[in-house]
Amino acid sequence: MNDSSKAKIAATHKCSFCGKNNVEVKGALIAGPGVCICQKCVFGCVEIIFESNEKSGGGIETK
């Protein structure tokens, strides 16, 4: 496949945390009203939550 036959993807959204646009991110880019977050930043947030939870000695609450 040559360059002229590849679809051109426009940058339409960018992660509100790291600033990468939808063309630059690897994986998902989740868009909400006025805010977006990429998969890498989601994983980073999950790590922060678990580390904070371990330090506080709290358990993870479930419904």
PLY file of the C-alpha trace (Angstrom):
ply
format ascii 1.0
element vertex 63
property float x
property float y
property float z
element edge 62
property int vertex1
property int vertex2
end_header
0.00 0.00 0.00
1.52 3.34 -0.98
1.09 6.65 0.83
-1.55 7.97 -1.57
-3.89 5.05 -0.88
-3.77 5.40 2.93
-6.65 7.16 4.64
-5.72 10.48 6.17
-6.95 10.79 9.72
-7.49 14.28 11.07
-6.70 15.24 14.63
-10.14 15.93 16.10
-9.64 15.40 19.83
-6.75 15.57 22.28
-6.16 14.14 25.72
-6.87 16.75 28.39
-4.05 15.31 30.52
-1.05 14.65 28.24
-2.09 16.74 25.22
-1.66 14.01 22.58
-4.28 14.07 19.84
-6.31 11.13 18.53
-3.74 10.47 15.79
-0.82 10.37 18.25
-2.31 8.17 20.97
-2.00 4.40 20.97
-5.18 2.68 22.06
-8.40 4.37 23.05
-9.15 8.06 23.45
-12.28 8.48 25.54
-14.22 11.67 24.83
-16.75 13.26 27.14
-18.42 16.66 27.27
-15.48 19.06 26.97
-12.82 16.58 28.12
-10.89 13.61 26.72
-8.50 11.09 28.23
-6.25 8.60 26.46
-5.73 5.00 27.46
-2.21 5.66 28.77
-3.45 8.41 31.09
-6.32 6.20 32.31
-3.78 3.52 33.27
-1.67 6.17 35.01
-4.70 7.31 37.00
-5.51 3.73 38.00
-1.94 3.29 39.29
-2.24 6.49 41.36
-5.56 5.34 42.85
-4.21 1.91 43.82
-1.01 3.39 45.31
-3.05 5.89 47.32
-5.39 3.14 48.47
-2.46 0.98 49.62
-0.89 3.86 51.55
-4.16 4.70 53.31
-4.80 1.05 54.15
-8.28 1.28 52.72
-10.08 -1.36 50.79
-11.62 -0.87 47.39
-15.32 -0.18 47.75
-17.75 -1.98 45.49
-21.49 -1.60 45.18
0 1
1 2
2 3
3 4
4 5
5 6
6 7
7 8
8 9
9 10
10 11
11 12
12 13
13 14
14 15
15 16
16 17
17 18
18 19
19 20
20 21
21 22
22 23
23 24
24 25
25 26
26 27
27 28
28 29
29 30
30 31
31 32
32 33
33 34
34 35
35 36
36 37
37 38
38 39
39 40
40 41
41 42
42 43
43 44
44 45
45 46
46 47
47 48
48 49
49 50
50 51
51 52
52 53
53 54
54 55
55 56
56 57
57 58
58 59
59 60
60 61
61 62
